[in-house]
Amino acid sequence: MACEVGISIVVVAFNMGRELPRTLRTLSPAMQQGVAPRQIEILVVDNGSDQPLTEADCPIDGVRVRWLHVDNPTPSPVAAVHLGLSLASHPLVGVMIDGARMASPGLLAGALAAQRVHPRAVIASLGFHLGPEVQMVSVAQGYDQAAEDALLASVPWQEDGYHLFDISVPANSSADGWFSPIAESNALFMDKSLWAELGGYDARFKSPGGGLVNLDTYRRACELPDMQLVVLLGEGTFHQIHGGVAASAKEHPWGAFHSEYVSIRGELFRQPRIEPVFFGRVRPQVLPSIERAVRAEKAGKWRESVSPDRPPTRTGPQELCALSGLALSSIQRGVLSTRYRGRALLKNPFDLVIYLQLLQRLQPRTVLEIGAKEGGSALWFADTLSNLGIDGRVIAVDIAPVPPLDDARIEVIRGDALALCDVLAAERLDALPRPLLVVEDSAHSYEVCRAVLDTLDPHLRSGDYLVVEDGVVAFLPEAFYRRYKNGPTRAIADFLGERPGRYEIDRSLCDFFGPNVTFNPNGYLRRL
């Protein structure tokens, strides 16, 4: 008789007396579907809890549960993960570095089936946060354990765990949905041989909670030779609030975490850009999140390009900034307070110098600024053109009224960036004095950026410049900036990808102070 395949899952816990029993229930035969109890092994590794839970606290019938304790626990869970990996019995092993994450009912069966897709499959699941917003935001709005308990009580999750999708939102690491790249997986599965080849989690990550060690592990797994990333479609993990160092923090510790990462890896963290195979079934409760993902611009291209017979590829332009999140956050505070001639300027010192180089080089006759705020940057552009002896004018467009400027060099137009053609007719755009510098500084969302780029593209000529501002929202650590969903950077990547050979990223500007030391990463585009 053939040997029945099984799955071991390592669950790391620290002071999770409220959360761990729920997590284990969702992993138990009572809730996991399509997998026999004898195929499941759960290794619960306590990493120094004040009051460690025992089997009596979390009774699970019909499945093997091993309760382990780290002898010399540290703030980082890496040693706990390694202990679990070393004792796992089954060939397929998953790691949940955070034991506060509940699982959807098909997670284990999906992982078991997905390993047949490829002999070197790296199997990932998306992460979600229980609550109305990602917990970095919802906690600041009063979301707490009592609110979460009430939320869980509002749906029959114990009868059907897919109802957890009804009361959750994608985590920041999975913010763009099912069909876009993710930054990490909080239930990551590989064959034991691949875990050994990877070397497990890197013990040099010492930060509380492991810092970026989970992101690092996922990225390194995606870089294993001849691997195939398999994303479990319709399955996920759901983070419960438990006072963690990141999700519950008033200010995300990304700066310190990223500094540790750079000291270990010698480079900035970058999210893997790799083509997955999507594997799984979609239950009714998952359909709304699938629908939102399908609407995303990237969805069609990802689905068309995926094939289990093709090797993984890395795509997209450089999306890094040499400054840490902590440094960017500090600079941003100054930017928000910077004024020019009594009006908000909202430009950082790096880009003011970069624009100065561009203006001297380009000698633009027209600066078209989409998004004017109080008009401070329009005044700065007009004054700088005059100081450089350039006979140029500034046209500023904003959806909101701009305080009167009373400056003959500046024309202010009331208009919506989503419908520029309503206020700037094609004939006028074509007649603008050249060279032309376009500055897209409006809403910073993907949809608005793409609308501006797509509208203006037919009217740009060789040598004109198009600057997309504030892609820095992808790197600023504060939860507030997640609302932009990396809109400018995504818009640039897709816009350029659809127009090969039409534009180039001017790296002499983007990298003037170092790799993308600008608030407009990859945002200085020259029409070829």
Secondary structure as the mmCIF struct_conf table of DSSP 4:
data_model
#
loop_
_struct_conf.conf_type_id
_struct_conf.id
_struct_conf.beg_label_comp_id
_struct_conf.beg_label_asym_id
_struct_conf.beg_label_seq_id
_struct_conf.end_label_comp_id
_struct_conf.end_label_asym_id
_struct_conf.end_label_seq_id
HELX_LH_PP_P HELX_LH_PP_P1 ALA A 2 VAL A 5
STRN STRN1 ILE A 7 ALA A 13
BEND BEND1 PHE A 14 ASN A 15
TURN_TY1_P TURN_TY1_P1 GLY A 17 GLU A 19
HELX_RH_AL_P HELX_RH_AL_P1 LEU A 20 LEU A 27
BEND BEND2 SER A 28 SER A 28
TURN_TY1_P TURN_TY1_P2 PRO A 29 MET A 31
BEND BEND3 GLY A 34 VAL A 35
HELX_RH_3T_P HELX_RH_3T_P1 PRO A 37 GLN A 39
STRN STRN2 ILE A 40 ASP A 46
BEND BEND4 GLY A 48 GLY A 48
BEND BEND5 ASP A 50 GLN A 51
TURN_TY1_P TURN_TY1_P3 GLU A 55 ASP A 57
BEND BEND6 CYS A 58 CYS A 58
BEND BEND7 GLY A 62 VAL A 63
STRN STRN3 ARG A 64 HIS A 69
BEND BEND8 ASP A 71 ASN A 72
BEND BEND9 PRO A 75 PRO A 77
HELX_RH_AL_P HELX_RH_AL_P2 VAL A 78 LEU A 87
BEND BEND10 HIS A 90 PRO A 91
STRN STRN4 LEU A 92 MET A 96
BEND BEND11 ILE A 97 ILE A 97
TURN_TY1_P TURN_TY1_P4 GLY A 99 ALA A 100
STRN STRN5 ARG A 101 ALA A 103
TURN_TY1_P TURN_TY1_P5 PRO A 105 GLY A 106
HELX_RH_AL_P HELX_RH_AL_P3 LEU A 107 ALA A 114
TURN_TY1_P TURN_TY1_P6 GLN A 115 ARG A 116
BEND BEND12 VAL A 117 VAL A 117
TURN_TY1_P TURN_TY1_P7 PRO A 119 ARG A 120
STRN STRN6 ALA A 121 LEU A 130
BEND BEND13 GLY A 131 GLU A 133
HELX_RH_AL_P HELX_RH_AL_P4 GLN A 135 SER A 138
HELX_RH_3T_P HELX_RH_3T_P2 VAL A 139 GLN A 141
TURN_TY1_P TURN_TY1_P8 GLY A 142 GLY A 142
HELX_RH_AL_P HELX_RH_AL_P5 GLN A 145 ALA A 153
TURN_TY1_P TURN_TY1_P9 SER A 154 GLU A 159
HELX_RH_3T_P HELX_RH_3T_P3 GLY A 161 ILE A 167
STRN STRN7 SER A 168 PRO A 170
HELX_RH_3T_P HELX_RH_3T_P4 ASN A 172 SER A 174
TURN_TY1_P TURN_TY1_P10 ALA A 175 ASP A 176
TURN_TY1_P TURN_TY1_P11 TRP A 178 PHE A 179
BEND BEND14 SER A 180 SER A 180
BEND BEND15 ALA A 183 ALA A 183
BEND BEND16 ASN A 186 ALA A 187
STRN STRN8 LEU A 188 ASP A 191
HELX_RH_AL_P HELX_RH_AL_P6 LYS A 192 LEU A 198
TURN_TY1_P TURN_TY1_P12 GLY A 199 GLY A 199
BEND BEND17 GLY A 200 TYR A 201
TURN_TY1_P TURN_TY1_P13 ALA A 203 ARG A 204
BEND BEND18 SER A 207 SER A 207
HELX_RH_3T_P HELX_RH_3T_P5 PRO A 208 GLY A 210
TURN_TY1_P TURN_TY1_P14 GLY A 211 LEU A 212
HELX_RH_AL_P HELX_RH_AL_P7 VAL A 213 CYS A 222
TURN_TY1_P TURN_TY1_P15 GLU A 223 GLU A 223
BEND BEND19 LEU A 224 LEU A 224
TURN_TY1_P TURN_TY1_P16 PRO A 225 ASP A 226
STRN STRN9 GLN A 228 HIS A 239
HELX_LH_PP_P HELX_LH_PP_P2 GLN A 240 ILE A 241
BEND BEND20 HIS A 242 HIS A 242
TURN_TY1_P TURN_TY1_P17 VAL A 245 SER A 248
BEND BEND21 LYS A 250 GLU A 251
TURN_TY1_P TURN_TY1_P18 PRO A 253 PRO A 253
HELX_RH_AL_P HELX_RH_AL_P8 TRP A 254 ARG A 265
BEND BEND22 GLY A 266 GLU A 267
HELX_LH_PP_P HELX_LH_PP_P3 GLU A 275 PRO A 276
STRN STRN10 VAL A 277 PHE A 279
HELX_RH_3T_P HELX_RH_3T_P6 PRO A 284 VAL A 286
HELX_RH_AL_P HELX_RH_AL_P9 LEU A 287 ARG A 295
BEND BEND23 ALA A 296 ALA A 296
HELX_RH_AL_P HELX_RH_AL_P10 GLU A 297 SER A 305
TURN_TY1_P TURN_TY1_P19 PRO A 308 ASP A 309
BEND BEND24 ARG A 310 ARG A 310
HELX_LH_PP_P HELX_LH_PP_P4 PRO A 311 PRO A 312
BEND BEND25 GLY A 316 GLY A 316
BEND BEND26 ALA A 322 LEU A 323
HELX_RH_AL_P HELX_RH_AL_P11 GLY A 325 VAL A 335
TURN_TY1_P TURN_TY1_P20 LEU A 336 SER A 337
STRN STRN11 ARG A 339 TYR A 340
TURN_TY1_P TURN_TY1_P21 ARG A 341 GLY A 342
STRN STRN12 ARG A 343 ALA A 344
HELX_RH_AL_P HELX_RH_AL_P12 PRO A 349 LEU A 362
BEND BEND27 ARG A 365 ARG A 365
STRN STRN13 THR A 366 ILE A 370
TURN_TY1_P TURN_TY1_P22 LYS A 373 GLU A 374
BEND BEND28 GLY A 375 GLY A 375
HELX_RH_AL_P HELX_RH_AL_P13 GLY A 376 ASN A 387
TURN_TY1_P TURN_TY1_P23 LEU A 388 GLY A 389
STRN STRN14 ARG A 393 ASP A 398
BEND BEND29 ILE A 399 ALA A 400
HELX_LH_PP_P HELX_LH_PP_P5 PRO A 401 PRO A 404
TURN_TY1_P TURN_TY1_P24 ALA A 408 ARG A 409
STRN STRN15 ILE A 410 ARG A 414
HELX_RH_3T_P HELX_RH_3T_P7 ALA A 417 ASP A 422
TURN_TY1_P TURN_TY1_P25 VAL A 423 VAL A 423
BEND BEND30 LEU A 424 LEU A 424
HELX_RH_AL_P HELX_RH_AL_P14 ALA A 426 ALA A 431
BEND BEND31 LEU A 432 LEU A 432
BEND BEND32 ARG A 434 PRO A 435
STRN STRN16 LEU A 436 GLU A 440
BEND BEND33 SER A 442 SER A 442
BEND BEND34 SER A 445 SER A 445
HELX_RH_AL_P HELX_RH_AL_P15 TYR A 446 LEU A 456
HELX_RH_3T_P HELX_RH_3T_P8 ASP A 457 HIS A 459
TURN_TY1_P TURN_TY1_P26 SER A 462 GLY A 463
STRN STRN17 TYR A 465 VAL A 468
HELX_RH_3T_P HELX_RH_3T_P9 GLY A 471 ALA A 474
TURN_TY1_P TURN_TY1_P27 PHE A 475 PHE A 475
BEND BEND35 GLU A 478 GLU A 478
HELX_RH_3T_P HELX_RH_3T_P10 ALA A 479 TYR A 484
TURN_TY1_P TURN_TY1_P28 LYS A 485 ASN A 486
HELX_RH_AL_P HELX_RH_AL_P16 GLY A 487 GLY A 497
TURN_TY1_P TURN_TY1_P29 GLU A 498 GLU A 498
BEND BEND36 ARG A 499 ARG A 499
TURN_TY1_P TURN_TY1_P30 PRO A 500 ARG A 502
STRN STRN18 TYR A 503 ILE A 505
HELX_RH_AL_P HELX_RH_AL_P17 ARG A 507 CYS A 510
TURN_TY1_P TURN_TY1_P31 ASP A 511 PHE A 513
BEND BEND37 GLY A 514 GLY A 514
TURN_TY1_P TURN_TY1_P32 PRO A 515 ASN A 516
BEND BEND38 THR A 518 ASN A 520
TURN_TY1_P TURN_TY1_P33 PRO A 521 ASN A 522
STRN STRN19 TYR A 524 ARG A 527
#
